[in-house]
Amino acid sequence: MMDTKTVLQMEFTNYEGKSVSISLADPREDLTAEEVQTFMELVNDLRLLTKINGPDGDMPAKLKGAKTVETVSSDFGIVVE
């Protein structure tokens, strides 16, 4: 049996200059680049995540990019008793 999963991966450059990703499972199929960018800007503007905006939430990050990632997995059907 094959299983396909899709994840929206949004990347930022944080207050320390390091890359940080946020992943959301099962994004809408009709999601637009403008919607993703608006969401990323909102997350950054509201200073919601300390990994991105610093411990005090006072340092804006830079938007780096976003993409959808699909993974396909297959089960071998091995049964362990």
Backbone atoms as SQL, in Angstrom:
CREATE TABLE atoms (id INTEGER PRIMARY KEY, chain TEXT, resi INTEGER, resn TEXT, atom TEXT, x REAL, y REAL, z REAL);
INSERT INTO atoms VALUES
  (1, 'A', 1, 'MET', 'N', 0.834, -1.175, 0.000),
  (2, 'A', 1, 'MET', 'CA', 0.000, 0.000, 0.000),
  (3, 'A', 1, 'MET', 'C', 0.889, 1.252, 0.000),
  (4, 'A', 2, 'MET', 'N', 0.566, 2.208, -0.874),
  (5, 'A', 2, 'MET', 'CA', 1.333, 3.450, -0.958),
  (6, 'A', 2, 'MET', 'C', 0.574, 4.576, -0.263),
  (7, 'A', 3, 'ASP', 'N', 1.335, 5.419, 0.409),
  (8, 'A', 3, 'ASP', 'CA', 0.759, 6.535, 1.142),
  (9, 'A', 3, 'ASP', 'C', 1.509, 7.804, 0.730),
  (10, 'A', 4, 'THR', 'N', 0.768, 8.819, 0.285),
  (11, 'A', 4, 'THR', 'CA', 1.377, 10.086, -0.112),
  (12, 'A', 4, 'THR', 'C', 0.986, 11.163, 0.892),
  (13, 'A', 5, 'LYS', 'N', 1.983, 11.928, 1.340),
  (14, 'A', 5, 'LYS', 'CA', 1.742, 13.030, 2.269),
  (15, 'A', 5, 'LYS', 'C', 2.340, 14.302, 1.694),
  (16, 'A', 6, 'THR', 'N', 1.632, 15.410, 1.889),
  (17, 'A', 6, 'THR', 'CA', 2.100, 16.706, 1.426),
  (18, 'A', 6, 'THR', 'C', 2.281, 17.634, 2.618),
  (19, 'A', 7, 'VAL', 'N', 3.377, 18.385, 2.599),
  (20, 'A', 7, 'VAL', 'CA', 3.700, 19.332, 3.669),
  (21, 'A', 7, 'VAL', 'C', 4.066, 20.665, 3.031),
  (22, 'A', 8, 'LEU', 'N', 3.579, 21.749, 3.614),
  (23, 'A', 8, 'LEU', 'CA', 4.009, 23.089, 3.223),
  (24, 'A', 8, 'LEU', 'C', 5.180, 23.448, 4.124),
  (25, 'A', 9, 'GLN', 'N', 6.334, 23.720, 3.530),
  (26, 'A', 9, 'GLN', 'CA', 7.532, 24.054, 4.293),
  (27, 'A', 9, 'GLN', 'C', 7.879, 25.516, 4.044),
  (28, 'A', 10, 'MET', 'N', 7.866, 26.316, 5.111),
  (29, 'A', 10, 'MET', 'CA', 8.172, 27.748, 5.026),
  (30, 'A', 10, 'MET', 'C', 9.504, 27.996, 5.705),
  (31, 'A', 11, 'GLU', 'N', 10.388, 28.707, 5.034),
  (32, 'A', 11, 'GLU', 'CA', 11.743, 28.911, 5.549),
  (33, 'A', 11, 'GLU', 'C', 11.998, 30.382, 5.850),
  (34, 'A', 12, 'PHE', 'N', 12.641, 30.608, 6.985),
  (35, 'A', 12, 'PHE', 'CA', 13.003, 31.942, 7.440),
  (36, 'A', 12, 'PHE', 'C', 14.497, 31.963, 7.757),
  (37, 'A', 13, 'THR', 'N', 15.080, 33.149, 7.744),
  (38, 'A', 13, 'THR', 'CA', 16.404, 33.361, 8.315),
  (39, 'A', 13, 'THR', 'C', 16.153, 34.085, 9.624),
  (40, 'A', 14, 'ASN', 'N', 16.522, 33.454, 10.740),
  (41, 'A', 14, 'ASN', 'CA', 16.152, 33.997, 12.041),
  (42, 'A', 14, 'ASN', 'C', 17.072, 35.120, 12.493),
  (43, 'A', 15, 'TYR', 'N', 16.835, 35.576, 13.706),
  (44, 'A', 15, 'TYR', 'CA', 17.570, 36.702, 14.279),
  (45, 'A', 15, 'TYR', 'C', 19.063, 36.427, 14.422),
  (46, 'A', 16, 'GLU', 'N', 19.460, 35.142, 14.413),
  (47, 'A', 16, 'GLU', 'CA', 20.877, 34.784, 14.508),
  (48, 'A', 16, 'GLU', 'C', 21.484, 34.510, 13.129),
  (49, 'A', 17, 'GLY', 'N', 20.698, 34.669, 12.082),
  (50, 'A', 17, 'GLY', 'CA', 21.181, 34.393, 10.737),
  (51, 'A', 17, 'GLY', 'C', 21.104, 32.932, 10.342),
  (52, 'A', 18, 'LYS', 'N', 20.427, 32.114, 11.147),
  (53, 'A', 18, 'LYS', 'CA', 20.294, 30.687, 10.870),
  (54, 'A', 18, 'LYS', 'C', 18.974, 30.405, 10.154),
  (55, 'A', 19, 'SER', 'N', 18.967, 29.347, 9.357),
  (56, 'A', 19, 'SER', 'CA', 17.745, 28.932, 8.672),
  (57, 'A', 19, 'SER', 'C', 16.828, 28.190, 9.637),
  (58, 'A', 20, 'VAL', 'N', 15.554, 28.548, 9.600),
  (59, 'A', 20, 'VAL', 'CA', 14.533, 27.893, 10.422),
  (60, 'A', 20, 'VAL', 'C', 13.342, 27.589, 9.528),
  (61, 'A', 21, 'SER', 'N', 12.810, 26.374, 9.644),
  (62, 'A', 21, 'SER', 'CA', 11.655, 25.970, 8.835),
  (63, 'A', 21, 'SER', 'C', 10.443, 25.721, 9.711),
  (64, 'A', 22, 'ILE', 'N', 9.292, 26.061, 9.177),
  (65, 'A', 22, 'ILE', 'CA', 8.011, 25.723, 9.784),
  (66, 'A', 22, 'ILE', 'C', 7.289, 24.852, 8.771),
  (67, 'A', 23, 'SER', 'N', 6.776, 23.712, 9.202),
  (68, 'A', 23, 'SER', 'CA', 6.069, 22.811, 8.295),
  (69, 'A', 23, 'SER', 'C', 4.629, 22.640, 8.742),
  (70, 'A', 24, 'LEU', 'N', 3.722, 22.681, 7.777),
  (71, 'A', 24, 'LEU', 'CA', 2.309, 22.447, 8.032),
  (72, 'A', 24, 'LEU', 'C', 1.839, 21.304, 7.147),
  (73, 'A', 25, 'ALA', 'N', 1.227, 20.303, 7.766),
  (74, 'A', 25, 'ALA', 'CA', 0.762, 19.130, 7.026),
  (75, 'A', 25, 'ALA', 'C', -0.536, 19.433, 6.277),
  (76, 'A', 26, 'ASP', 'N', -0.690, 18.774, 5.152),
  (77, 'A', 26, 'ASP', 'CA', -1.919, 18.805, 4.354),
  (78, 'A', 26, 'ASP', 'C', -2.387, 20.209, 3.971),
  (79, 'A', 27, 'PRO', 'N', -1.548, 20.988, 3.286),
  (80, 'A', 27, 'PRO', 'CA', -2.004, 22.312, 2.851),
  (81, 'A', 27, 'PRO', 'C', -3.078, 22.180, 1.777),
  (82, 'A', 28, 'ARG', 'N', -3.886, 23.201, 1.645),
  (83, 'A', 28, 'ARG', 'CA', -4.894, 23.223, 0.584),
  (84, 'A', 28, 'ARG', 'C', -4.219, 23.076, -0.770),
  (85, 'A', 29, 'GLU', 'N', -4.860, 22.375, -1.675),
  (86, 'A', 29, 'GLU', 'CA', -4.287, 22.181, -3.008),
  (87, 'A', 29, 'GLU', 'C', -4.272, 23.475, -3.815),
  (88, 'A', 30, 'ASP', 'N', -5.206, 24.386, -3.536),
  (89, 'A', 30, 'ASP', 'CA', -5.300, 25.633, -4.305),
  (90, 'A', 30, 'ASP', 'C', -4.608, 26.815, -3.610),
  (91, 'A', 31, 'LEU', 'N', -3.741, 26.520, -2.660),
  (92, 'A', 31, 'LEU', 'CA', -3.017, 27.552, -1.931),
  (93, 'A', 31, 'LEU', 'C', -2.138, 28.353, -2.890),
  (94, 'A', 32, 'THR', 'N', -2.163, 29.674, -2.767),
  (95, 'A', 32, 'THR', 'CA', -1.382, 30.524, -3.672),
  (96, 'A', 32, 'THR', 'C', -0.115, 31.034, -2.981),
  (97, 'A', 33, 'ALA', 'N', 0.832, 31.459, -3.782),
  (98, 'A', 33, 'ALA', 'CA', 2.072, 32.034, -3.251),
  (99, 'A', 33, 'ALA', 'C', 1.777, 33.278, -2.419),
  (100, 'A', 34, 'GLU', 'N', 0.808, 34.068, -2.847),
  (101, 'A', 34, 'GLU', 'CA', 0.456, 35.282, -2.109),
  (102, 'A', 34, 'GLU', 'C', -0.083, 34.953, -0.726),
  (103, 'A', 35, 'GLU', 'N', -0.901, 33.896, -0.623),
  (104, 'A', 35, 'GLU', 'CA', -1.437, 33.488, 0.675),
  (105, 'A', 35, 'GLU', 'C', -0.327, 33.005, 1.604),
  (106, 'A', 36, 'VAL', 'N', 0.595, 32.245, 1.064),
  (107, 'A', 36, 'VAL', 'CA', 1.704, 31.736, 1.873),
  (108, 'A', 36, 'VAL', 'C', 2.573, 32.890, 2.351),
  (109, 'A', 37, 'GLN', 'N', 2.885, 33.814, 1.461),
  (110, 'A', 37, 'GLN', 'CA', 3.713, 34.958, 1.846),
  (111, 'A', 37, 'GLN', 'C', 3.006, 35.806, 2.904),
  (112, 'A', 38, 'THR', 'N', 1.715, 36.030, 2.740),
  (113, 'A', 38, 'THR', 'CA', 0.961, 36.805, 3.722),
  (114, 'A', 38, 'THR', 'C', 0.997, 36.127, 5.084),
  (115, 'A', 39, 'PHE', 'N', 0.844, 34.798, 5.111),
  (116, 'A', 39, 'PHE', 'CA', 0.896, 34.058, 6.372),
  (117, 'A', 39, 'PHE', 'C', 2.282, 34.167, 7.006),
  (118, 'A', 40, 'MET', 'N', 3.322, 34.005, 6.195),
  (119, 'A', 40, 'MET', 'CA', 4.686, 34.095, 6.715),
  (120, 'A', 40, 'MET', 'C', 4.957, 35.484, 7.293),
  (121, 'A', 41, 'GLU', 'N', 4.502, 36.516, 6.614),
  (122, 'A', 41, 'GLU', 'CA', 4.680, 37.882, 7.106),
  (123, 'A', 41, 'GLU', 'C', 3.924, 38.084, 8.414),
  (124, 'A', 42, 'LEU', 'N', 2.726, 37.495, 8.522),
  (125, 'A', 42, 'LEU', 'CA', 1.939, 37.604, 9.746),
  (126, 'A', 42, 'LEU', 'C', 2.650, 36.926, 10.910),
  (127, 'A', 43, 'VAL', 'N', 3.157, 35.720, 10.691),
  (128, 'A', 43, 'VAL', 'CA', 3.913, 35.013, 11.736),
  (129, 'A', 43, 'VAL', 'C', 5.094, 35.864, 12.183),
  (130, 'A', 44, 'ASN', 'N', 5.790, 36.450, 11.256),
  (131, 'A', 44, 'ASN', 'CA', 6.954, 37.285, 11.569),
  (132, 'A', 44, 'ASN', 'C', 6.536, 38.579, 12.276),
  (133, 'A', 45, 'ASP', 'N', 5.504, 39.242, 11.762),
  (134, 'A', 45, 'ASP', 'CA', 5.063, 40.519, 12.339),
  (135, 'A', 45, 'ASP', 'C', 4.534, 40.363, 13.769),
  (136, 'A', 46, 'LEU', 'N', 3.856, 39.239, 14.035),
  (137, 'A', 46, 'LEU', 'CA', 3.296, 39.014, 15.375),
  (138, 'A', 46, 'LEU', 'C', 4.329, 38.462, 16.346),
  (139, 'A', 47, 'ARG', 'N', 5.521, 38.122, 15.846),
  (140, 'A', 47, 'ARG', 'CA', 6.612, 37.600, 16.672),
  (141, 'A', 47, 'ARG', 'C', 6.149, 36.396, 17.495),
  (142, 'A', 48, 'LEU', 'N', 5.564, 35.419, 16.794),
  (143, 'A', 48, 'LEU', 'CA', 4.976, 34.263, 17.460),
  (144, 'A', 48, 'LEU', 'C', 5.984, 33.208, 17.899),
  (145, 'A', 49, 'LEU', 'N', 7.121, 33.117, 17.236),
  (146, 'A', 49, 'LEU', 'CA', 8.025, 32.000, 17.473),
  (147, 'A', 49, 'LEU', 'C', 9.404, 32.475, 17.916),
  (148, 'A', 50, 'THR', 'N', 9.828, 32.037, 19.092),
  (149, 'A', 50, 'THR', 'CA', 11.119, 32.488, 19.611),
  (150, 'A', 50, 'THR', 'C', 12.286, 31.979, 18.772),
  (151, 'A', 51, 'LYS', 'N', 12.148, 30.820, 18.119),
  (152, 'A', 51, 'LYS', 'CA', 13.233, 30.323, 17.261),
  (153, 'A', 51, 'LYS', 'C', 13.469, 31.254, 16.080),
  (154, 'A', 52, 'ILE', 'N', 12.441, 31.986, 15.703),
  (155, 'A', 52, 'ILE', 'CA', 12.557, 32.879, 14.552),
  (156, 'A', 52, 'ILE', 'C', 12.859, 34.304, 14.992),
  (157, 'A', 53, 'ASN', 'N', 12.134, 34.799, 16.005),
  (158, 'A', 53, 'ASN', 'CA', 12.194, 36.213, 16.373),
  (159, 'A', 53, 'ASN', 'C', 12.948, 36.528, 17.649),
  (160, 'A', 54, 'GLY', 'N', 13.653, 35.562, 18.210),
  (161, 'A', 54, 'GLY', 'CA', 14.422, 35.812, 19.417),
  (162, 'A', 54, 'GLY', 'C', 13.621, 35.558, 20.679),
  (163, 'A', 55, 'PRO', 'N', 14.305, 35.393, 21.798),
  (164, 'A', 55, 'PRO', 'CA', 13.655, 35.053, 23.065),
  (165, 'A', 55, 'PRO', 'C', 12.653, 36.102, 23.526),
  (166, 'A', 56, 'ASP', 'N', 12.885, 37.353, 23.193),
  (167, 'A', 56, 'ASP', 'CA', 11.955, 38.409, 23.595),
  (168, 'A', 56, 'ASP', 'C', 10.984, 38.768, 22.473),
  (169, 'A', 57, 'GLY', 'N', 11.115, 38.103, 21.334),
  (170, 'A', 57, 'GLY', 'CA', 10.230, 38.359, 20.211),
  (171, 'A', 57, 'GLY', 'C', 10.436, 39.715, 19.565),
  (172, 'A', 58, 'ASP', 'N', 11.579, 40.313, 19.788),
  (173, 'A', 58, 'ASP', 'CA', 11.788, 41.683, 19.319),
  (174, 'A', 58, 'ASP', 'C', 12.667, 41.801, 18.077),
  (175, 'A', 59, 'MET', 'N', 13.020, 40.674, 17.466),
  (176, 'A', 59, 'MET', 'CA', 13.925, 40.736, 16.323),
  (177, 'A', 59, 'MET', 'C', 13.262, 40.109, 15.091),
  (178, 'A', 60, 'PRO', 'N', 12.949, 40.906, 14.104),
  (179, 'A', 60, 'PRO', 'CA', 12.294, 40.355, 12.918),
  (180, 'A', 60, 'PRO', 'C', 13.204, 39.403, 12.148),
  (181, 'A', 61, 'ALA', 'N', 12.590, 38.402, 11.571),
  (182, 'A', 61, 'ALA', 'CA', 13.307, 37.452, 10.726),
  (183, 'A', 61, 'ALA', 'C', 13.204, 37.917, 9.277),
  (184, 'A', 62, 'LYS', 'N', 13.881, 37.194, 8.397),
  (185, 'A', 62, 'LYS', 'CA', 13.756, 37.443, 6.961),
  (186, 'A', 62, 'LYS', 'C', 13.068, 36.240, 6.346),
  (187, 'A', 63, 'LEU', 'N', 12.137, 36.499, 5.454),
  (188, 'A', 63, 'LEU', 'CA', 11.490, 35.417, 4.734),
  (189, 'A', 63, 'LEU', 'C', 12.469, 34.873, 3.714),
  (190, 'A', 64, 'LYS', 'N', 12.630, 33.560, 3.701),
  (191, 'A', 64, 'LYS', 'CA', 13.605, 32.932, 2.816),
  (192, 'A', 64, 'LYS', 'C', 12.930, 32.247, 1.626),
  (193, 'A', 65, 'GLY', 'N', 11.784, 31.601, 1.865),
  (194, 'A', 65, 'GLY', 'CA', 11.086, 30.926, 0.791),
  (195, 'A', 65, 'GLY', 'C', 10.091, 29.917, 1.324),
  (196, 'A', 66, 'ALA', 'N', 9.374, 29.290, 0.406),
  (197, 'A', 66, 'ALA', 'CA', 8.391, 28.279, 0.786),
  (198, 'A', 66, 'ALA', 'C', 8.241, 27.287, -0.356),
  (199, 'A', 67, 'LYS', 'N', 7.854, 26.063, 0.010),
  (200, 'A', 67, 'LYS', 'CA', 7.644, 25.026, -1.000),
  (201, 'A', 67, 'LYS', 'C', 6.749, 23.948, -0.426),
  (202, 'A', 68, 'THR', 'N', 6.142, 23.189, -1.305),
  (203, 'A', 68, 'THR', 'CA', 5.424, 22.000, -0.855),
  (204, 'A', 68, 'THR', 'C', 6.331, 20.806, -1.101),
  (205, 'A', 69, 'VAL', 'N', 6.284, 19.865, -0.167),
  (206, 'A', 69, 'VAL', 'CA', 7.092, 18.657, -0.252),
  (207, 'A', 69, 'VAL', 'C', 6.143, 17.464, -0.174),
  (208, 'A', 70, 'GLU', 'N', 6.246, 16.580, -1.158),
  (209, 'A', 70, 'GLU', 'CA', 5.437, 15.363, -1.157),
  (210, 'A', 70, 'GLU', 'C', 6.331, 14.164, -0.894),
  (211, 'A', 71, 'THR', 'N', 5.870, 13.301, -0.005),
  (212, 'A', 71, 'THR', 'CA', 6.594, 12.056, 0.243),
  (213, 'A', 71, 'THR', 'C', 5.651, 10.888, -0.045),
  (214, 'A', 72, 'VAL', 'N', 6.212, 9.871, -0.643),
  (215, 'A', 72, 'VAL', 'CA', 5.451, 8.662, -0.928),
  (216, 'A', 72, 'VAL', 'C', 6.114, 7.523, -0.177),
  (217, 'A', 73, 'SER', 'N', 5.322, 6.815, 0.602),
  (218, 'A', 73, 'SER', 'CA', 5.864, 5.679, 1.343),
  (219, 'A', 73, 'SER', 'C', 5.107, 4.422, 0.974),
  (220, 'A', 74, 'SER', 'N', 5.821, 3.325, 0.982),
  (221, 'A', 74, 'SER', 'CA', 5.243, 2.025, 0.670),
  (222, 'A', 74, 'SER', 'C', 5.478, 1.089, 1.847),
  (223, 'A', 75, 'ASP', 'N', 4.449, 0.372, 2.218),
  (224, 'A', 75, 'ASP', 'CA', 4.528, -0.585, 3.310),
  (225, 'A', 75, 'ASP', 'C', 4.918, -1.953, 2.750),
  (226, 'A', 76, 'PHE', 'N', 5.919, -2.570, 3.334),
  (227, 'A', 76, 'PHE', 'CA', 6.342, -3.906, 2.892),
  (228, 'A', 76, 'PHE', 'C', 5.392, -4.992, 3.384),
  (229, 'A', 77, 'GLY', 'N', 4.533, -4.666, 4.329),
  (230, 'A', 77, 'GLY', 'CA', 3.598, -5.649, 4.834),
  (231, 'A', 77, 'GLY', 'C', 4.214, -6.692, 5.748),
  (232, 'A', 78, 'ILE', 'N', 5.318, -6.364, 6.369),
  (233, 'A', 78, 'ILE', 'CA', 5.984, -7.296, 7.279),
  (234, 'A', 78, 'ILE', 'C', 5.239, -7.279, 8.613),
  (235, 'A', 79, 'VAL', 'N', 4.898, -8.451, 9.091),
  (236, 'A', 79, 'VAL', 'CA', 4.176, -8.583, 10.344),
  (237, 'A', 79, 'VAL', 'C', 5.138, -9.110, 11.412),
  (238, 'A', 80, 'VAL', 'N', 5.223, -8.387, 12.508),
  (239, 'A', 80, 'VAL', 'CA', 6.086, -8.797, 13.611),
  (240, 'A', 80, 'VAL', 'C', 5.200, -9.214, 14.766),
  (241, 'A', 81, 'GLU', 'N', 5.440, -10.383, 15.269),
  (242, 'A', 81, 'GLU', 'CA', 4.618, -10.886, 16.387),
  (243, 'A', 81, 'GLU', 'C', 5.377, -10.830, 17.680);
